[in-house]
Amino acid sequence: MSRALDETLMRRAIAAAQVRLGRTWPNPVVGCVIARGETVLAQTATADGGRPHAEEQALAQLGEAAHGATVYITLEPCGQRSSGAPSCSERLAEVGVGRVVIAADNPEPLSAGRGLSRLRTAGVPVELGFLAQEAEPLYRAFRHKLRTGLPLLEAAATGEGFDTRFQLEDGEAPVDALRRYARSGYTHLWVENSGGLANRLKNLGLLA
């Protein structure tokens, strides 16, 4: 398969994920395209609330038709599910996909190379880091929360693509508010880019 076709299909997966930003927390958004040559068999993205996963949806659509096909995924697939359900890497290996191409690595402990190892052990060729820079904006907030334990907070004109708007409760300190949002599963918060709250957060060093 040509690299130009790989690029086209991975960009389709990235585009599928982009339109779902802000709707999949507490899970990161993932786009998935399954193709046989130039023919796209399935194109999915993580559902609202983070489940079902993109790969899970695509495989449910295709069943055995996914056997031998190439899978393009924007984020390294899970190696274990917190729910105990079969992981995406297990599902991909079981159906016998022919090849898996992945954009961004996933440092979350239930992934972090575990899914890649399972796929390779099953004899599935895997490529990691393909168009990684193009996919990375999807995962800025996800990586920030894994690193700091807090949602990424940014000033913006609107909340498009964000999980929710950042607001303080009466007498609440901004850091305490961020911890509250983190406990609720939020990853990416916005505050209006004009006004006193944005300036206050900026002075506290809490705005990205």
TIKOLFI-461573 format. One record per residue (C-alpha): residue number from 1; residue in one letter; chain; x, y, z. Coordinates in steps of 0.05 Angstrom, whole numbers, plus 5000, padded with zeros to 4 digits. Example, Ala and Ser with C-alpha at 12.3 -4.5 7.8 and 13.67 -1.06 7.14 Angstrom:
BEGIN
1/A/A/5246/4910/5156
2/S/A/5273/4979/5143
***
This chain:
BEGIN
1/M/A/5000/5000/5000
2/S/A/5027/5069/4982
3/R/A/5047/5120/5034
4/A/A/5003/5171/5000
5/L/A/4943/5126/5011
6/D/A/4964/5114/5083
7/E/A/4967/5190/5093
8/T/A/4898/5200/5063
9/L/A/4866/5147/5106
10/M/A/4900/5169/5170
11/R/A/4878/5240/5157
12/R/A/4807/5214/5150
13/A/A/4814/5182/5219
14/I/A/4841/5248/5248
15/A/A/4784/5287/5217
16/A/A/4733/5238/5246
17/A/A/4763/5249/5315
18/Q/A/4766/5324/5310
19/V/A/4691/5333/5303
20/R/A/4681/5294/5369
21/L/A/4728/5337/5412
22/G/A/4696/5356/5477
23/R/A/4644/5300/5475
24/T/A/4683/5238/5497
25/W/A/4710/5256/5566
26/P/A/4734/5223/5610
27/N/A/4765/5184/5552
28/P/A/4807/5216/5497
29/V/A/4775/5222/5428
30/V/A/4799/5170/5378
31/G/A/4785/5164/5303
32/C/A/4788/5097/5267
33/V/A/4786/5079/5194
34/I/A/4786/5008/5169
35/A/A/4802/5000/5095
36/R/A/4818/4948/5043
37/G/A/4862/4983/4993
38/E/A/4827/5048/4974
39/T/A/4759/5022/4997
40/V/A/4738/5049/5065
41/L/A/4699/4995/5102
42/A/A/4685/5033/5166
43/Q/A/4699/5102/5195
44/T/A/4684/5115/5268
45/A/A/4702/5158/5328
46/T/A/4695/5150/5403
47/A/A/4623/5157/5424
48/D/A/4595/5209/5472
49/G/A/4618/5195/5543
50/G/A/4678/5156/5519
51/R/A/4644/5090/5501
52/P/A/4641/5051/5456
53/H/A/4712/5061/5433
54/A/A/4723/5077/5360
55/E/A/4756/5011/5343
56/E/A/4701/4973/5380
57/Q/A/4647/5008/5338
58/A/A/4684/4995/5272
59/L/A/4694/4921/5286
60/A/A/4621/4914/5308
61/Q/A/4600/4942/5240
62/L/A/4645/4896/5200
63/G/A/4652/4831/5237
64/E/A/4693/4781/5197
65/A/A/4697/4830/5139
66/A/A/4752/4865/5178
67/H/A/4797/4804/5169
68/G/A/4860/4823/5131
69/A/A/4842/4897/5127
70/T/A/4886/4956/5147
71/V/A/4865/4995/5209
72/Y/A/4883/5069/5218
73/I/A/4877/5094/5290
74/T/A/4894/5163/5317
75/L/A/4915/5137/5386
76/E/A/4948/5073/5409
77/P/A/4892/5023/5425
78/C/A/4878/5001/5495
79/G/A/4912/4938/5520
80/Q/A/4863/4929/5578
81/R/A/4794/4957/5594
82/S/A/4777/4984/5663
83/S/A/4708/4953/5654
84/G/A/4738/4883/5643
85/A/A/4710/4880/5572
86/P/A/4756/4856/5516
87/S/A/4806/4911/5498
88/C/A/4809/4942/5429
89/S/A/4876/4908/5416
90/E/A/4845/4840/5434
91/R/A/4787/4852/5387
92/L/A/4833/4873/5330
93/A/A/4877/4812/5340
94/E/A/4818/4764/5346
95/V/A/4787/4786/5280
96/G/A/4855/4779/5245
97/V/A/4865/4849/5216
98/G/A/4922/4852/5167
99/R/A/4958/4914/5192
100/V/A/4949/4970/5243
101/V/A/4975/5040/5232
102/I/A/4974/5087/5292
103/A/A/4988/5161/5298
104/A/A/4998/5179/5372
105/D/A/5026/5138/5429
106/N/A/4983/5129/5491
107/P/A/5018/5135/5558
108/E/A/4956/5116/5598
109/P/A/4974/5054/5640
110/L/A/4920/5010/5608
111/S/A/4953/5023/5541
112/A/A/5026/5045/5542
113/G/A/5052/4991/5495
114/R/A/5008/4935/5521
115/G/A/4961/4935/5462
116/L/A/5019/4939/5413
117/S/A/5052/4879/5445
118/R/A/4988/4839/5440
119/L/A/4979/4856/5367
120/R/A/5051/4839/5349
121/T/A/5048/4774/5388
122/A/A/4987/4756/5346
123/G/A/5028/4768/5283
124/V/A/4995/4834/5264
125/P/A/5044/4885/5234
126/V/A/5040/4951/5273
127/E/A/5066/5020/5256
128/L/A/5067/5073/5311
129/G/A/5078/5148/5301
130/F/A/5050/5156/5231
131/L/A/5028/5229/5222
132/A/A/5037/5236/5297
133/Q/A/5047/5312/5294
134/E/A/4981/5321/5258
135/A/A/4943/5279/5309
136/E/A/4978/5309/5371
137/P/A/4931/5369/5379
138/L/A/4876/5319/5395
139/Y/A/4914/5296/5456
140/R/A/4943/5359/5488
141/A/A/4891/5360/5543
142/F/A/4894/5285/5553
143/R/A/4969/5286/5563
144/H/A/4965/5347/5608
145/K/A/4916/5312/5655
146/L/A/4958/5249/5657
147/R/A/5019/5291/5674
148/T/A/4988/5339/5725
149/G/A/4924/5306/5748
150/L/A/4886/5368/5728
151/P/A/4846/5389/5667
152/L/A/4878/5434/5615
153/L/A/4848/5504/5623
154/E/A/4849/5552/5564
155/A/A/4818/5619/5546
156/A/A/4774/5619/5484
157/A/A/4718/5658/5451
158/T/A/4671/5598/5452
159/G/A/4669/5529/5483
160/E/A/4672/5492/5417
161/G/A/4715/5430/5424
162/F/A/4721/5436/5500
163/D/A/4690/5390/5552
164/T/A/4656/5446/5591
165/R/A/4662/5517/5615
166/F/A/4705/5532/5677
167/Q/A/4666/5565/5733
168/L/A/4680/5578/5806
169/E/A/4632/5562/5862
170/D/A/4622/5615/5916
171/G/A/4687/5626/5954
172/E/A/4723/5570/5916
173/A/A/4797/5577/5899
174/P/A/4814/5565/5825
175/V/A/4860/5506/5840
176/D/A/4806/5474/5882
177/A/A/4757/5483/5825
178/L/A/4806/5449/5777
179/R/A/4811/5390/5825
180/R/A/4735/5387/5828
181/Y/A/4730/5384/5752
182/A/A/4785/5331/5750
183/R/A/4746/5287/5798
184/S/A/4686/5292/5752
185/G/A/4728/5267/5694
186/Y/A/4736/5331/5655
187/T/A/4799/5339/5613
188/H/A/4794/5405/5575
189/L/A/4761/5468/5603
190/W/A/4750/5537/5575
191/V/A/4740/5607/5603
192/E/A/4721/5668/5563
193/N/A/4784/5702/5537
194/S/A/4760/5770/5559
195/G/A/4741/5788/5630
196/G/A/4765/5787/5701
197/L/A/4765/5711/5711
198/A/A/4812/5700/5652
199/N/A/4859/5753/5678
200/R/A/4858/5724/5748
201/L/A/4873/5654/5722
202/K/A/4929/5681/5678
203/N/A/4961/5716/5737
204/L/A/4958/5652/5777
205/G/A/4992/5614/5720
206/L/A/4933/5568/5710
207/L/A/4918/5584/5638
208/A/A/4954/5544/5584
***
